[in-house]
């Protein structure tokens, strides 16, 4: 059983004590990239920017790919855009200073768009409902510990919560049963009971969600801190 649990832990790539590294790159679509380039061309008085973008699409795609692999800093964006503009200066029929300014405007456009994305991601995170699971098995609302679901007498369900907390996505029912040490039917019943009690005692609906063929996971609207 221990070997099976270890294999499942590897399969689902979870560990209660893991720390997850955060990427510092940003992903920009081709549409966003074209919009940034178009605005920079317009700011420099370039005529027919749409025609130019269409004609130079292959080079703009190359720029997009490099930017998406670049650390999200303004100076890094300026370095990458300057490479592209240096190759396009003659095709744009502009002087050196104008070309440099277009490059800076494009880099600034990527940087500002990245800041908007980060801001939206921050807003999304603040909308998460944060719960805590104490060493004594109390599951409670972080902002109001009086809203509490005591799980100390429900060890299997408490373990189920801990296993789900340690995984980013869905875990198949059979695998979840093996990890918790119970049956598939017990997992299904526990999911219903945990959700019912979490709603009645804490005031949160659908703490655990399921999907046919995929299994179960914690609702991404909630974050549980295991203490």
Backbone as CSV, one residue per row, in Angstrom:
resi,resn,N_x,N_y,N_z,CA_x,CA_y,CA_z,C_x,C_y,C_z
1,UNK,0.829,-1.215,0.000,0.000,0.000,0.000,0.861,1.262,0.000
2,UNK,1.973,1.252,0.795,2.841,2.428,0.851,3.462,2.716,-0.510
3,UNK,3.865,1.621,-1.194,4.467,1.816,-2.518,3.446,2.389,-3.492
4,UNK,2.184,1.925,-3.397,1.144,2.435,-4.277,0.897,3.908,-3.998
5,UNK,0.860,4.284,-2.722,0.652,5.694,-2.370,1.789,6.564,-2.890
6,UNK,3.014,6.059,-2.795,4.161,6.819,-3.290,4.055,7.017,-4.796
7,UNK,3.611,5.956,-5.492,3.464,6.057,-6.947,2.374,7.055,-7.314
8,UNK,1.282,7.068,-6.544,0.193,8.015,-6.806,0.631,9.445,-6.507
9,UNK,1.413,9.614,-5.439,1.914,10.950,-5.125,2.769,11.489,-6.247
10,UNK,3.582,10.585,-6.854,4.399,10.993,-8.006,3.525,11.314,-9.199
11,UNK,2.495,10.490,-9.414,1.585,10.675,-10.559,0.910,12.037,-10.496
12,UNK,0.416,12.404,-9.311,-0.306,13.673,-9.192,0.593,14.829,-8.789
13,UNK,1.899,14.525,-8.569,2.912,15.557,-8.310,2.507,16.469,-7.167
14,UNK,2.134,15.849,-6.024,1.817,16.711,-4.903,2.610,16.322,-3.667
15,UNK,2.749,17.313,-2.821,3.431,17.156,-1.550,2.929,18.273,-0.648
16,UNK,2.502,17.914,0.556,1.939,18.923,1.457,2.928,20.038,1.733
17,UNK,4.219,19.721,1.760,5.227,20.715,2.128,5.924,21.328,0.925
18,UNK,5.391,21.133,-0.265,6.087,21.627,-1.448,6.021,23.145,-1.504
19,UNK,6.988,23.729,-2.212,6.921,25.152,-2.528,6.950,25.264,-4.039
20,UNK,6.111,26.114,-4.597,5.966,26.213,-6.039,6.624,27.480,-6.536
21,UNK,7.550,27.357,-7.489,8.200,28.520,-8.065,7.278,29.253,-9.007
22,UNK,7.407,30.563,-9.064,6.565,31.379,-9.926,7.364,31.878,-11.115
23,UNK,6.809,31.739,-12.286,7.461,32.227,-13.488,7.396,33.748,-13.524
24,UNK,8.467,34.391,-14.045,8.476,35.847,-14.141,8.252,36.293,-15.582
25,UNK,7.877,35.348,-16.454,7.574,35.732,-17.831,6.081,35.982,-17.973
26,UNK,5.707,36.737,-19.020,4.306,36.997,-19.325,4.013,36.461,-20.713
27,UNK,2.778,36.003,-20.911,2.380,35.457,-22.207,1.470,36.453,-22.926
28,UNK,1.883,36.872,-24.118,1.101,37.804,-24.925,0.636,37.113,-26.196
29,UNK,-0.631,37.280,-26.525,-1.164,36.690,-27.756,-0.659,37.484,-28.961
30,UNK,-0.812,36.895,-30.147,-0.403,37.593,-31.366,-1.260,38.837,-31.572
31,UNK,-2.546,38.745,-31.237,-3.428,39.906,-31.373,-2.987,41.070,-30.502
32,UNK,-2.617,40.772,-29.259,-2.119,41.818,-28.352,-0.817,42.392,-28.875
33,UNK,0.062,41.522,-29.351,1.357,41.974,-29.886,1.149,42.923,-31.061
34,UNK,0.273,42.548,-31.991,-0.004,43.417,-33.143,-0.577,44.758,-32.691
35,UNK,-1.446,44.729,-31.687,-2.029,45.970,-31.175,-0.975,46.897,-30.597
36,UNK,-0.009,46.324,-29.886,1.071,47.122,-29.293,1.949,47.735,-30.382
37,UNK,2.280,46.930,-31.395,3.107,47.426,-32.500,2.367,48.516,-33.272
38,UNK,1.088,48.304,-33.528,0.294,49.289,-34.265,0.263,50.636,-33.534
39,UNK,0.059,50.599,-32.245,0.010,51.846,-31.469,1.346,52.577,-31.525
40,UNK,2.450,51.815,-31.449,3.777,52.440,-31.501,4.023,53.083,-32.861
41,UNK,3.595,52.420,-33.933,3.749,52.978,-35.274,2.904,54.252,-35.424
42,UNK,1.684,54.209,-34.941,0.803,55.388,-35.022,1.382,56.557,-34.242
43,UNK,1.959,56.284,-33.077,2.534,57.350,-32.258,3.696,58.046,-32.961
44,UNK,4.354,57.326,-33.868,5.487,57.894,-34.608,5.077,58.461,-35.962
45,UNK,3.772,58.494,-36.222,3.276,59.092,-37.458,3.414,58.209,-38.682
46,UNK,3.591,56.894,-38.480,3.716,55.968,-39.605,2.357,55.817,-40.288
47,UNK,2.333,55.945,-41.601,1.098,55.797,-42.358,0.803,54.314,-42.623
48,UNK,-0.487,53.976,-42.669,-0.946,52.616,-42.991,-0.313,51.545,-42.101
49,UNK,-0.417,51.671,-40.787,0.218,50.683,-39.893,-0.338,49.271,-40.059
50,UNK,-1.641,49.161,-40.382,-2.227,47.818,-40.562,-1.582,47.082,-41.727
51,UNK,-1.344,47.812,-42.826,-0.697,47.199,-43.985,0.729,46.767,-43.655
52,UNK,1.416,47.593,-42.911,2.801,47.275,-42.524,2.830,46.030,-41.642
53,UNK,1.909,45.970,-40.677,1.858,44.823,-39.769,1.553,43.538,-40.531
54,UNK,0.645,43.630,-41.489,0.305,42.454,-42.279,1.510,41.987,-43.102
55,UNK,2.239,42.946,-43.665,3.391,42.617,-44.493,4.540,42.031,-43.669
56,UNK,4.657,42.484,-42.431,5.779,42.074,-41.582,5.357,41.070,-40.504
57,UNK,4.255,40.378,-40.737,3.699,39.495,-39.686,4.694,38.451,-39.206
58,UNK,5.480,37.879,-40.094,6.431,36.836,-39.691,7.426,37.365,-38.658
59,UNK,7.902,38.589,-38.876,8.861,39.182,-37.936,8.168,39.553,-36.615
60,UNK,6.891,39.936,-36.697,6.142,40.265,-35.477,5.893,39.008,-34.659
61,UNK,5.659,37.893,-35.337,5.501,36.608,-34.642,6.800,36.244,-33.926
62,UNK,7.930,36.472,-34.594,9.229,36.202,-33.966,9.411,37.053,-32.713
63,UNK,9.007,38.327,-32.812,9.104,39.223,-31.659,8.221,38.707,-30.523
64,UNK,6.999,38.323,-30.849,6.079,37.799,-29.844,6.688,36.599,-29.116
65,UNK,7.279,35.684,-29.875,7.857,34.478,-29.280,9.020,34.812,-28.360
66,UNK,9.856,35.771,-28.764,10.985,36.158,-27.911,10.509,36.862,-26.646
67,UNK,9.540,37.746,-26.801,9.006,38.476,-25.644,8.402,37.513,-24.636
68,UNK,7.687,36.492,-25.135,7.031,35.531,-24.239,8.031,34.665,-23.469
69,UNK,9.286,34.628,-23.923,10.321,33.865,-23.229,11.216,34.762,-22.375
70,UNK,10.944,36.053,-22.407,11.815,37.030,-21.750,11.305,37.387,-20.360
71,UNK,12.222,37.515,-19.419,11.862,37.964,-18.073,11.148,39.312,-18.159
72,UNK,10.030,39.432,-17.439,9.124,40.578,-17.605,9.669,41.853,-16.967
73,UNK,10.721,42.387,-17.554,11.303,43.668,-17.132,11.367,44.607,-18.333
74,UNK,11.170,45.877,-18.088,11.148,46.849,-19.171,12.448,46.825,-19.963
75,UNK,13.580,46.765,-19.273,14.872,46.786,-19.980,15.044,45.548,-20.875
76,UNK,14.492,44.426,-20.446,14.569,43.216,-21.270,13.691,43.331,-22.507
77,UNK,12.502,43.919,-22.327,11.624,44.143,-23.468,12.269,45.113,-24.463
78,UNK,12.930,46.155,-23.958,13.604,47.120,-24.829,14.714,46.441,-25.629
79,UNK,15.424,45.515,-24.987,16.498,44.797,-25.675,15.948,43.969,-26.823
80,UNK,14.829,43.275,-26.587,14.252,42.422,-27.623,13.623,43.239,-28.750
81,UNK,12.912,44.319,-28.402,12.273,45.122,-29.454,13.314,45.853,-30.300
82,UNK,14.435,46.233,-29.694,15.472,46.932,-30.470,16.044,46.017,-31.556
83,UNK,16.116,44.712,-31.278,16.599,43.771,-32.287,15.666,43.750,-33.496
84,UNK,14.365,43.735,-33.220,13.381,43.691,-34.300,13.386,44.988,-35.094
85,UNK,13.374,46.116,-34.398,13.317,47.417,-35.076,14.571,47.661,-35.907
86,UNK,15.724,47.180,-35.438,16.967,47.342,-36.204,16.845,46.672,-37.571
87,UNK,16.121,45.551,-37.614,15.942,44.839,-38.884,14.863,45.483,-39.753
88,UNK,13.953,46.217,-39.113,12.821,46.780,-39.855,12.992,48.247,-40.231
89,UNK,14.086,48.875,-39.791,14.262,50.314,-39.987,14.132,50.711,-41.453
90,UNK,14.772,49.969,-42.320,14.728,50.311,-43.747,13.337,50.090,-44.326
91,UNK,12.678,49.017,-43.902,11.339,48.742,-44.410,10.332,49.774,-43.911
92,UNK,10.554,50.312,-42.724,9.666,51.336,-42.187,9.966,52.718,-42.771
93,UNK,11.158,52.828,-43.355,11.582,54.093,-43.960,11.563,55.242,-42.952
94,UNK,12.222,54.985,-41.830,12.327,56.003,-40.789,13.786,56.163,-40.399
95,UNK,14.096,57.291,-39.764,15.446,57.537,-39.307,15.770,56.747,-38.057
96,UNK,17.043,56.816,-37.657,17.510,56.044,-36.518,16.778,56.410,-35.234
97,UNK,16.609,57.711,-34.978,15.967,58.148,-33.743,14.499,57.729,-33.683
98,UNK,13.823,57.847,-34.839,12.411,57.433,-34.877,12.295,55.932,-34.645
99,UNK,13.210,55.173,-35.249,13.204,53.720,-35.065,13.422,53.363,-33.597
100,UNK,14.360,54.064,-32.957,14.615,53.813,-31.534,13.376,54.110,-30.684
101,UNK,12.687,55.200,-31.044,11.491,55.571,-30.290,10.374,54.539,-30.472
102,UNK,10.234,54.037,-31.693,9.232,52.987,-31.942,9.544,51.762,-31.091
103,UNK,10.819,51.395,-31.047,11.228,50.252,-30.226,10.909,50.457,-28.758
104,UNK,11.184,51.668,-28.247,10.896,51.963,-26.841,9.401,51.930,-26.569
105,UNK,8.611,52.457,-27.521,7.152,52.465,-27.349,6.586,51.039,-27.336
106,UNK,7.134,50.180,-28.190,6.679,48.788,-28.210,7.020,48.109,-26.883
107,UNK,8.245,48.321,-26.423,8.658,47.726,-25.146,7.773,48.222,-24.004
108,UNK,7.495,49.535,-24.009,6.637,50.111,-22.978,5.228,49.520,-23.062
109,UNK,4.774,49.288,-24.297,3.457,48.697,-24.482,3.372,47.298,-23.890
110,UNK,4.394,46.490,-24.117,4.422,45.150,-23.528,4.462,45.228,-22.000
111,UNK,5.262,46.141,-21.500,5.406,46.258,-20.043,4.083,46.672,-19.400
112,UNK,3.422,47.675,-19.992,2.148,48.142,-19.433,1.069,47.071,-19.524
113,UNK,1.055,46.329,-20.638,0.085,45.243,-20.784,0.345,44.158,-19.738
114,UNK,1.625,43.880,-19.489,1.978,42.902,-18.462,1.519,43.333,-17.083
115,UNK,1.638,44.640,-16.794,1.189,45.161,-15.499,-0.319,45.003,-15.349
116,UNK,-1.055,45.204,-16.443,-2.517,45.029,-16.405,-2.879,43.579,-16.105
117,UNK,-2.151,42.651,-16.745,-2.400,41.225,-16.521,-2.131,40.871,-15.067
118,UNK,-1.019,41.361,-14.536,-0.678,41.080,-13.137,-1.721,41.654,-12.193
119,UNK,-2.214,42.851,-12.522,-3.231,43.480,-11.689,-4.503,42.645,-11.655
120,UNK,-4.912,42.127,-12.830,-6.110,41.285,-12.894,-5.905,39.990,-12.132
121,UNK,-4.686,39.430,-12.222,-4.391,38.213,-11.482,-4.452,38.465,-9.983
122,UNK,-3.980,39.653,-9.568,-4.039,40.016,-8.156,-5.467,40.152,-7.674
123,UNK,-6.318,40.761,-8.523,-7.726,40.905,-8.163,-8.387,39.545,-8.018
124,UNK,-8.028,38.626,-8.914,-8.602,37.289,-8.866,-8.205,36.590,-7.575
125,UNK,-6.946,36.759,-7.170,-6.495,36.114,-5.953,-7.218,36.649,-4.724
126,UNK,-7.509,37.953,-4.703,-8.172,38.523,-3.535,-9.603,38.025,-3.408
127,UNK,-10.161,37.486,-4.482,-11.519,36.980,-4.442,-11.588,35.561,-3.891
128,UNK,-10.439,34.915,-3.675,-10.430,33.579,-3.096,-10.913,33.638,-1.655
129,UNK,-11.699,32.648,-1.264,-12.088,32.499,0.129,-11.039,31.622,0.805
130,UNK,-10.432,32.151,1.860,-9.345,31.439,2.529,-9.876,30.729,3.762
131,UNK,-9.563,29.438,3.845,-9.930,28.613,4.997,-8.668,28.116,5.674
132,UNK,-8.797,27.693,6.916,-7.672,27.119,7.649,-8.084,25.769,8.214
133,UNK,-7.136,24.842,8.216,-7.346,23.538,8.839,-6.329,23.419,9.969
134,UNK,-6.827,23.447,11.201,-5.948,23.462,12.371,-5.397,22.062,12.661
135,UNK,-4.352,21.959,13.483,-3.819,20.645,13.860,-4.859,19.779,14.571
136,UNK,-5.840,20.428,15.200,-6.899,19.691,15.892,-8.022,19.248,14.965
137,UNK,-7.916,19.588,13.679,-8.923,19.163,12.730,-10.087,20.115,12.555
138,UNK,-9.919,21.367,12.982,-10.970,22.374,12.800,-10.782,23.065,11.455
139,UNK,-11.796,22.992,10.618,-11.785,23.698,9.338,-12.618,24.953,9.527
140,UNK,-11.984,26.118,9.378,-12.697,27.362,9.667,-12.327,28.463,8.686
141,UNK,-13.171,29.479,8.659,-12.966,30.630,7.783,-11.841,31.481,8.345
142,UNK,-10.865,31.796,7.529,-9.710,32.565,7.996,-10.125,33.925,8.547
143,UNK,-11.144,34.530,7.955,-11.577,35.864,8.378,-12.542,35.824,9.561
144,UNK,-13.014,34.626,9.931,-13.966,34.493,11.032,-13.904,33.065,11.558
145,UNK,-13.039,32.845,12.589,-12.827,31.475,13.061,-14.021,30.889,13.809
146,UNK,-15.062,31.714,14.020,-16.280,31.181,14.635,-17.073,30.338,13.643
147,UNK,-16.838,30.585,12.355,-17.476,29.777,11.318,-16.588,28.553,11.099
148,UNK,-16.912,27.510,11.835,-15.997,26.370,11.949,-16.720,25.035,11.742
149,UNK,-16.028,24.139,11.082,-16.495,22.766,10.869,-15.477,21.847,11.553
150,UNK,-15.765,21.367,12.781,-14.831,20.474,13.482,-14.773,19.112,12.790
151,UNK,-13.565,18.699,12.414,-13.393,17.424,11.728,-12.589,16.430,12.562
152,UNK,-12.352,16.760,13.836,-11.481,15.922,14.655,-12.021,14.507,14.861
153,UNK,-13.338,14.337,14.732,-13.929,13.003,14.860,-14.221,12.373,13.497
154,UNK,-13.739,13.019,12.456,-13.952,12.536,11.087,-12.589,12.440,10.395
155,UNK,-11.736,11.587,10.931,-10.344,11.534,10.488,-10.195,11.225,9.001
156,UNK,-11.048,10.345,8.501,-10.946,9.999,7.086,-11.276,11.201,6.210
157,UNK,-12.299,11.965,6.597,-12.678,13.151,5.825,-11.623,14.245,5.958
158,UNK,-11.037,14.355,7.136,-9.944,15.314,7.323,-8.760,14.946,6.422
159,UNK,-8.454,13.672,6.337,-7.357,13.218,5.467,-7.685,13.476,4.007
160,UNK,-8.950,13.284,3.653,-9.387,13.558,2.280,-9.136,15.022,1.916
161,UNK,-9.473,15.916,2.829,-9.226,17.346,2.591,-7.738,17.609,2.410
162,UNK,-6.903,17.009,3.241,-5.451,17.235,3.154,-4.887,16.734,1.825
163,UNK,-5.364,15.571,1.386,-4.893,15.037,0.109,-5.301,15.958,-1.037
164,UNK,-6.548,16.416,-1.029,-7.019,17.318,-2.089,-6.283,18.650,-2.054
165,UNK,-5.935,19.112,-0.853,-5.177,20.368,-0.720,-3.812,20.267,-1.380
166,UNK,-3.267,19.064,-1.399,-1.903,18.869,-1.890,-1.826,18.667,-3.392
167,UNK,-2.988,18.657,-4.054,-3.012,18.456,-5.499,-3.577,19.680,-6.195
168,UNK,-3.050,19.980,-7.376,-3.518,21.151,-8.122,-4.781,20.877,-8.931
169,UNK,-4.991,19.630,-9.283,-6.113,19.332,-10.167,-6.955,18.188,-9.655
170,UNK,-7.648,17.534,-10.573,-8.520,16.429,-10.220,-7.713,15.175,-9.899
171,UNK,-8.232,14.382,-8.955,-7.666,13.075,-8.646,-8.765,12.050,-8.890
172,UNK,-8.465,11.023,-9.638,-9.457,10.001,-9.938,-9.942,9.348,-8.643
173,UNK,-11.217,8.960,-8.625,-11.840,8.439,-7.409,-11.081,7.249,-6.843
174,UNK,-10.710,6.299,-7.700,-9.999,5.107,-7.224,-8.647,5.472,-6.622
175,UNK,-7.938,6.409,-7.247,-6.643,6.839,-6.722,-6.814,7.573,-5.399
176,UNK,-7.838,8.394,-5.330,-8.119,9.136,-4.105,-8.448,8.171,-2.966
177,UNK,-9.233,7.142,-3.262,-9.584,6.137,-2.255,-8.331,5.429,-1.746
178,UNK,-7.403,5.119,-2.665,-6.162,4.442,-2.273,-5.300,5.340,-1.393
179,UNK,-5.238,6.613,-1.734,-4.432,7.558,-0.958,-4.999,7.793,0.439
180,UNK,-6.316,7.833,0.524,-6.971,8.082,1.813,-7.087,6.795,2.626
181,UNK,-7.155,5.649,1.933,-7.275,4.371,2.612,-8.716,3.971,2.842
182,UNK,-9.535,4.122,1.802,-10.954,3.797,1.929,-11.481,3.297,0.583
183,UNK,-12.801,3.313,0.408,-13.406,2.811,-0.823,-13.901,3.950,-1.703
184,UNK,-14.162,3.631,-2.956,-14.693,4.643,-3.881,-16.011,5.212,-3.377
185,UNK,-16.888,4.336,-2.878,-18.195,4.793,-2.401,-18.045,5.692,-1.180
186,UNK,-17.087,5.364,-0.328,-16.859,6.204,0.854,-16.375,7.599,0.444
187,UNK,-15.575,7.664,-0.612,-15.120,8.963,-1.123,-16.315,9.774,-1.607
188,UNK,-17.196,9.137,-2.358,-18.385,9.832,-2.877,-19.262,10.337,-1.729
189,UNK,-19.478,9.473,-0.739,-20.301,9.872,0.406,-19.648,10.996,1.199
190,UNK,-18.327,10.914,1.364,-17.599,11.936,2.119,-17.672,13.283,1.434
191,UNK,-17.571,13.263,0.127,-17.670,14.518,-0.642,-19.000,15.207,-0.361
192,UNK,-20.092,14.441,-0.362,-21.418,15.002,-0.115,-21.538,15.528,1.307
193,UNK,-21.033,14.768,2.283,-21.144,15.172,3.683,-20.278,16.392,3.991
194,UNK,-19.057,16.383,3.467,-18.164,17.530,3.693,-18.787,18.796,3.113
195,UNK,-19.306,18.714,1.893,-19.928,19.879,1.271,-21.140,20.356,2.067
196,UNK,-21.940,19.402,2.570,-23.136,19.774,3.334,-22.753,20.497,4.621
197,UNK,-21.782,19.949,5.349,-21.387,20.547,6.619,-20.630,21.860,6.419
198,UNK,-19.817,21.930,5.358,-19.096,23.177,5.079,-20.079,24.309,4.770
199,UNK,-21.150,23.974,4.072,-22.166,24.987,3.751,-22.933,25.403,4.995
200,UNK,-23.324,24.424,5.810,-24.135,24.723,6.987,-23.345,25.407,8.097
201,UNK,-22.091,25.022,8.285,-21.319,25.510,9.423,-20.381,26.664,9.087
202,UNK,-19.900,26.697,7.852,-18.976,27.778,7.471,-19.652,28.777,6.535
203,UNK,-20.624,28.284,5.785,-21.341,29.163,4.857,-20.772,29.180,3.460
204,UNK,-20.027,28.113,3.097,-19.441,28.050,1.755,-20.012,26.847,1.004
205,UNK,-20.480,27.020,-0.220,-21.023,25.911,-0.994,-19.941,25.219,-1.833
206,UNK,-20.158,23.947,-2.100,-19.325,23.202,-3.076,-17.836,23.282,-2.776
207,UNK,-17.456,22.922,-1.566,-16.031,22.932,-1.216,-15.255,21.945,-2.078
208,UNK,-15.835,20.769,-2.303,-15.220,19.764,-3.175,-16.088,19.635,-4.424
209,UNK,-15.459,19.639,-5.565,-16.203,19.497,-6.817,-15.739,18.236,-7.540
210,UNK,-16.634,17.658,-8.339,-16.307,16.451,-9.076,-16.609,16.600,-10.554
211,UNK,-15.978,15.768,-11.338,-16.218,15.752,-12.779,-16.148,14.303,-13.260
212,UNK,-17.160,13.895,-14.004,-17.220,12.519,-14.498,-15.947,12.165,-15.271
213,UNK,-15.339,11.057,-14.864,-14.138,10.593,-15.543,-12.856,11.193,-15.019
214,UNK,-12.956,12.327,-14.308,-11.761,13.007,-13.793,-11.556,12.807,-12.295
215,UNK,-12.661,12.643,-11.561,-12.551,12.476,-10.119,-12.947,13.722,-9.363
216,UNK,-12.164,14.045,-8.332,-12.512,15.155,-7.437,-11.326,16.099,-7.233
217,UNK,-11.669,17.332,-6.850,-10.660,18.331,-6.497,-11.298,19.357,-5.575
218,UNK,-10.469,20.168,-4.928,-10.995,21.299,-4.170,-11.474,22.362,-5.141
219,UNK,-12.556,23.022,-4.799,-13.060,24.110,-5.621,-12.001,25.218,-5.669
220,UNK,-11.556,25.649,-6.864,-10.509,26.677,-6.945,-10.926,28.036,-6.383
221,UNK,-12.202,28.188,-6.029,-12.641,29.438,-5.376,-12.121,29.508,-3.943
222,UNK,-11.680,28.369,-3.423,-11.243,28.302,-2.024,-9.778,27.920,-1.924
223,UNK,-9.152,28.469,-0.913,-7.764,28.112,-0.586,-7.738,27.668,0.867
224,UNK,-7.156,26.512,1.127,-7.083,26.000,2.492,-5.629,26.010,2.970
225,UNK,-5.399,26.672,4.076,-4.067,26.704,4.686,-4.026,25.631,5.787
226,UNK,-3.151,24.670,5.633,-3.012,23.611,6.643,-2.009,24.076,7.685
227,UNK,-2.452,24.154,8.900,-1.573,24.687,9.961,-0.819,23.585,10.687
